[in-house]
Amino acid sequence: MTTEEAKAIVKAFVDLRESVTDEQAVKVPALYPKWKAGTEYKANERVTYQDVLYKVLTAHTSQDEWTPDEAPSLFAKVLIVNPGTIPEWEQPDSTNAYMKGDKVTHEGAVWVSLVDHNVWEPSDEIPTLWEKQ
């Protein structure tokens, strides 16, 4: 294989990894680079930090104190990390809300989101947003 062919294959993988959904991306986190200070990031890129997948929200050059877990204006944690496992509910924000069909556990019950962009806590009080299983 020539150097040009190898470069073309690497470029194809990079292009492919950027075109998948978050649910697909979390199945292959090894395809995504680890977060590093001093790196230029583009919006919608994904990185891993402490074994967690994050999506870049705003183009920027990273700094030591702007780690993905400490800079919510720059990074959104992918909350549904394994579609085969039902995670504990975490308070999302507008950048990483639950989508219709996402399942979470909360206060001993399994809940299913009934709407896209759901940032509300699962509760019987709002039956149009979450359904208890």
HUKA-V562113 format. One record per residue. N is the residue number from 1. SS is DSSP state (h for helix, s for strand, l for the rest). OMEGA is omega in whole degrees, -180 to 180 (NA if undefined). D_LAST is the distance of its C-alpha to the last C-alpha in Angstrom with 2 decimals. Layout:
N&SS&OMEGA&D_LAST ; N&SS&OMEGA&D_LAST
This chain:
1&l&180&53.46 ; 2&l&177&55.04 ; 3&h&179&53.92 ; 4&h&178&53.24 ; 5&h&179&50.99 ; 6&h&178&49.05 ; 7&h&179&48.65 ; 8&h&179&47.39 ; 9&h&179&44.73 ; 10&h&179&43.56 ; 11&h&179&43.47 ; 12&h&178&41.40 ; 13&h&179&38.78 ; 14&h&179&38.71 ; 15&h&-179&38.37 ; 16&h&-177&35.59 ; 17&h&-179&33.52 ; 18&h&-177&33.73 ; 19&l&-177&32.48 ; 20&l&177&29.07 ; 21&l&176&25.70 ; 22&h&-179&24.21 ; 23&h&177&21.66 ; 24&h&-177&24.74 ; 25&h&-177&26.81 ; 26&h&177&24.66 ; 27&h&-178&25.20 ; 28&h&-177&28.94 ; 29&h&180&29.60 ; 30&h&177&33.06 ; 31&h&-174&34.16 ; 32&l&-177&33.98 ; 33&l&174&36.73 ; 34&s&178&36.44 ; 35&l&-179&36.98 ; 36&l&176&40.62 ; 37&l&179&42.69 ; 38&l&-179&45.36 ; 39&l&175&43.43 ; 40&s&178&43.23 ; 41&s&177&39.69 ; 42&l&176&38.85 ; 43&l&179&35.86 ; 44&l&172&32.87 ; 45&l&175&34.20 ; 46&s&177&31.92 ; 47&s&172&33.04 ; 48&s&177&31.82 ; 49&s&-177&32.49 ; 50&l&177&31.88 ; 51&l&178&29.79 ; 52&s&180&27.44 ; 53&s&178&27.53 ; 54&s&173&28.56 ; 55&s&178&29.58 ; 56&s&-179&32.89 ; 57&l&-174&32.71 ; 58&l&177&36.42 ; 59&l&-179&39.44 ; 60&s&170&41.33 ; 61&s&-174&43.35 ; 62&l&177&41.47 ; 63&l&-177&43.01 ; 64&l&-175&42.62 ; 65&l&180&40.80 ; 66&l&179&38.47 ; 67&l&-178&36.06 ; 68&l&-179&32.68 ; 69&l&-178&30.90 ; 70&l&-177&33.46 ; 71&l&-177&34.02 ; 72&l&176&30.97 ; 73&l&-179&33.34 ; 74&l&-174&34.28 ; 75&s&173&31.19 ; 76&s&177&27.43 ; 77&s&174&25.32 ; 78&l&-171&23.09 ; 79&l&179&19.68 ; 80&l&-173&17.79 ; 81&l&178&20.40 ; 82&l&-176&19.05 ; 83&l&178&16.71 ; 84&l&-179&16.19 ; 85&l&178&14.98 ; 86&l&-176&12.10 ; 87&s&171&14.32 ; 88&s&179&14.35 ; 89&l&173&14.30 ; 90&l&178&17.95 ; 91&l&177&19.62 ; 92&l&170&20.76 ; 93&l&-175&23.69 ; 94&l&-177&24.84 ; 95&l&-178&25.98 ; 96&l&-177&22.79 ; 97&l&175&19.91 ; 98&s&180&16.49 ; 99&l&-180&16.52 ; 100&l&180&14.44 ; 101&l&177&11.91 ; 102&l&179&12.20 ; 103&s&177&9.43 ; 104&s&169&10.17 ; 105&s&-180&9.80 ; 106&s&180&11.11 ; 107&l&174&12.46 ; 108&l&-180&10.85 ; 109&s&173&7.12 ; 110&s&-179&5.45 ; 111&s&176&5.76 ; 112&s&177&7.21 ; 113&s&-180&10.70 ; 114&l&-177&11.93 ; 115&l&172&15.52 ; 116&l&176&18.08 ; 117&l&-177&19.84 ; 118&s&179&17.12 ; 119&l&-176&18.73 ; 120&l&177&16.97 ; 121&l&178&15.14 ; 122&l&-177&11.42 ; 123&l&173&11.78 ; 124&l&-178&11.31 ; 125&l&-179&14.94 ; 126&l&-174&14.54 ; 127&l&179&12.05 ; 128&l&-178&13.94 ; 129&l&-178&13.14 ; 130&s&174&9.50 ; 131&s&178&6.32 ; 132&s&180&3.82 ; 133&l&NA&0.00
